[in-house]
Amino acid sequence: MAGGGGRGGMTKVLNVAEKPSVAKAVSGILSRGQGLRVREGRSRYNKIFEFVYTINGQQCQMSFTSVTGHLMELEFEDRYRKWHSCDPVDLYNAPVRKHVPQDKLDIKRTLEEEARKCQWLVLWLDCDREGENIAFEVVEVCTHVNLNLNVWRARFSALIERDIHDSVRNLVRPNQLFSDAVDVRQEIDLRIGASFTRFQTMLLKDAFVIDFATDDRNLVLSYGPCQFPTLGFIVERYWEIQSHEPEEFWTINCTHNSDEGTATFNWMRGHLFDYTCAVVIYEMCVQEPTASWLVQHWAPVGVNGWGTSQVRTPTSTKLLWPAAGSDPRVVISPASNVEKLKYPPHPLNTIELEKRASRYFRMSSEHTMKVAEDLYQAGFISYPRTETDSFSERTDLHTIVREQQGHPAWGAYAQRLLDPGAGLWRNPSGGGHDDKAHPPIHPTKFSTGESGWSQDHRTLYELVVRHFLACVSKPAVGAETTVEIDIAGESFSATGRVILAKNYLEVYRFESWGGSVIPTFTQGQQFTPTTLNLDSGVTRPPSLLSEADLLNCMDKAGIGTDATMHDHIKKLLDRFYATKDANTRFSPTNLGEALVMGYDDMGVIGRYSNILAGLYNASIMGYELWKPYLRAMMECDMKAVSVGTKRKAEVLATCLQQMKTCFLDARLNKVKLFEAMGIFFERSNRSGGDDQHAVGDVVRRCGVCRESDMVLRRKPDGNFMVGCLGYPQCRNVVWLPGSIAEAAVTTNVCTTCTPGPVYMIQFKFRRLEIPPNYNVDHLGCIGGCDNTLRQLIEVCGTGSRIPTQEDEGEPLHLPLAAPNEVSQGSRMLVSTVGRWGILQWIAPHVDLNRGLKEWTHKMVLIVYVEKAGESSVPCNKCGAPCPLRTANTANNRGKKFYSCQSHDCNFFVWEDNLNGINGPSGPHSSTMGGSSERGRGRGRGRGGRSGRGRQAAANDVTFVSATGEPISGRRCFVCGEPSHFANACPNRGM
């Protein structure tokens, strides 16, 4: 462990802890309060402690600072971060980056400045996978400015002197495999969570009235690969309760009173669901009620750790019905005595701490971990995030017990434990779990209660101490007596228990082990029962899951880790997917149940059922997204990465491919989510940001995604379109002419278009916005066979270009020069509405086959007719005139611009920017266009074919395209030719 010398021959060592409080505590322990200096870093919360310390005989100048949890964040590249920037399925392959967020740049700068001056870097992060990953984030920042750093890792489990000094004497290298396992988890969770969250939210939140959300516009229907299976446990238990049908049963109960007390005998059959059979057996017992003593078991007994009694059954064979001529009062020899013990609990790990705190004190798992973290940072308990439930042989258990001898509540018991003559001590048994990082949770400092502690701090500290004392104690010993009797061939039993030695139960007050005392019976004794009743009852459903039950389910299924389980539960409550009552029992909300029901109804049986079947010993198993199977497989893979049996890249590729398949299957069956949500919530009339969720009458099946319907919709601006219900996953849309006043889907089916049915639409157009040779009423088809509709889209564009005005003028014929590409004989017509006009230029078209000439409308141009020297452009949002103004700022004084007078529009354009056409400049507006049928080329190629505007000398009229943009310099975005727009491109649709 040699390192270069610093100033004065001392090695300069940069020490980094995970939290400021840990940096302060460790610095105080190592310096022993002597020569400790404190100075400020770049971050005011992360101070720098300086002192001199000797490491393995080498004097070092120590600088000790900290981070605050993770230094870096994993996120998508900028182009994928916005929700509508890509198809959610693209997130499974989108590039990601790890970077230092803005709020932690000061910490990064501190690390860089200190690393430049040091030769060693010692990492004091928490000794688990997450801490190891943070350690490598620190290493990346520090080695970026100093490649020669000698990097070491300090491993400790408690902020006490013996642990801290021992960790410095035994520095190790950081574990890259642990960090890789966390990298895998972060990337998997990011990609899966983002894809499904975007999918669910965009699909559902604007389609339904979700009444519990205070601001449902900001509602996020999140999906987490651990969070959702946890919700599945809650919903599944809730469904079990809801589906339970009470069933009546009958049982025979018998009691016998004597001078020593009352014995209650239970029917050995338990109960019967057939009333007739129960009555027949009961009547037999009533007719021959004399009870015979069959067998009595007396034994020092115990039970397993869960308190379940173990009762011996008679070894003889008893007839169900007495044989003819036989004596039903059979006597059986007493059973042999067997000693059993009630064992103390295993050493305490994180999951057991959370479960027991919930069961004993009704503390939430989240609050339990917060309190435990406070006790750890103050040095009173060991590290609270550990999977280990067995102590190593190197642990000095006697010293830990010795520190508790002075406590007024359990100090006397601790003294007896250390007394060999008392015979209480027993080395603790292990539970079989060891994370190789931390020991079980145990007390590290004596306290009778600190002044700053809350009641929860006192309670949790007491639990940790009593649990530790219990696990090094002998088990409890009890005497259990079981008496069996025979009445008319039916067997009954009564059990009593007496505790002979409480042992660990003496200190572990949270558990009890008792029972009733029954009278003494002698072999061969006969008696007549005091009562013999046929009682009825009904079967009861299971209880809702408590927090302890839920943690147990997550632990068994491998959902989350000891450090994250409480976070997953909290997210369910925060997202309104579940609620928790005063008894810490969980129920799903309507939203939580609807989401699980939707995924359950999908009935997805995956391509990986054989893998799952092998893993879980099942014959067949789907990868239902609300079940724990897929996540359990991922957790196994991540553990394999941490021990080096699998590679990081291999696990990432496999897991993401599985979940991508799940995502695609879920999207194909998203109608199930709609159906499930429809059971619990009303449909909303509100549309999303692009108005894609406003559902109208069905026109046809979507030909792009082939899974959703195309429906007729009217947008808020009054324009019509036919769009796919699968938006935003499917962006197929058919834009309709902007001159439509009314539209309605009819029952008429087009006989030409396939695949069908394609329902025809009855259109009513605004007369002044269509050429004079077109009818106002038109029954059209959007399937591609309707030439009239196609021509009107070409002529009129796909959005209304004329603001509503009260005064309408007569058509005005202007002496306009036709564009070069229009043949002679063309006519120009400008229809005015108020101060706005439509230019219709009509050219002759010759049908070469028939020799007939007909007039064809070539394009419609929005123009502004100047009056009284005024100048304005139409707003691209509200359509209102935007007057020409003059800037008066220092940099732009005298410069002219157009802006909308409405504060909601924010439309603004400089007059100079409008000079993109031939001839004298004039104002124009920029109106947002629509997309093509497949959602490409948004805002392009809508309007007439190419052409150049000409100045109308009399009225200074400027020609612009149907979108309001200058025509010059525009090219077809399909083929790139400047002679036409995309809507008239001969290559369109190829």
ABEGO torsion letter per residue (X at the ends): XBBBBBBGGBBBBBBBBABAAAAAAAAAAAAGGBGBBBBBBABAABBBBBBBBBBGGBBBBBBBBBBBEBABBBBBBAAAABAAABBAAAAAABBBBBBBBAAAAAAAAAAAAAAAABABBBBABBBBAAAAAAAAAAAAAAAAABAABBBBBBBBABBBAAAAAAAAABBBBBBAAAAAAAAAAAAAAAAAAAAAAAAAAAAAAAABBBAABABAAABBBBBBAAAAAAAAAAAAAAAAAAABBBBBBBBBBBBBBBAAEBBBBBBAAGBBABAAAAAAAAAAAAABABBBBABBBBBBBBBBAAGBBBBBBBABBBBABBBBGBBABBBBBBBBBBBBBBBBBBBBBAAAAAAAAAAAAGBBAAAAAAAAAAAAAAGABBBABBABABBBAABBAAAAAAAAAABAAAAAAAAAAABAAAGABBBBBBAGBBAGABBBBBBABBBAEBAABBAAAAAAAAAAAAAAAAAABBBBBBBBBBBBBBBGGBBBBBBBBBBABAEAAAABAABBBBEBBBBBBBBGBBBBBABBBBBBBBBBBBBBBBAAAAAAAAAAAGBEBAAAAAAAAAAAAAAGABBBBAAGBBBBBAAAAAAAAAAAAAGBBBAAAAAAAAAAGBABBBBBAABAAAAAAAAAAAAAAAAGABBAAAAAAAAAAAAAAAAAAAAAAAAAAAAAAAAABBBBABBBAAGAABBBBBABBBAAAGABBBBBBBBAAGBBBBBBAAOAABABBBBBBAABABBBBBABBBAABOBOBBBBBBBBBBAAABBAABBABBBBBAAGABAAAAAAAAAAEABBABBBBABBBBBBBBBBBBBAABBBGBBBBBBBBEABBBBBBBBBBBBAAAGBBBBBBABBBBBBBBBGGBBBBBBAAAGBBBBBBBBABAAABGBBBBBBABAAAGBBBBAAAABABBEBBBBBBBBBBBBBAAGBGBGBGBEBBBEBBBBBAAAGBBBBBAAGBBABGBBBAAAGBAABBAAABAABGX
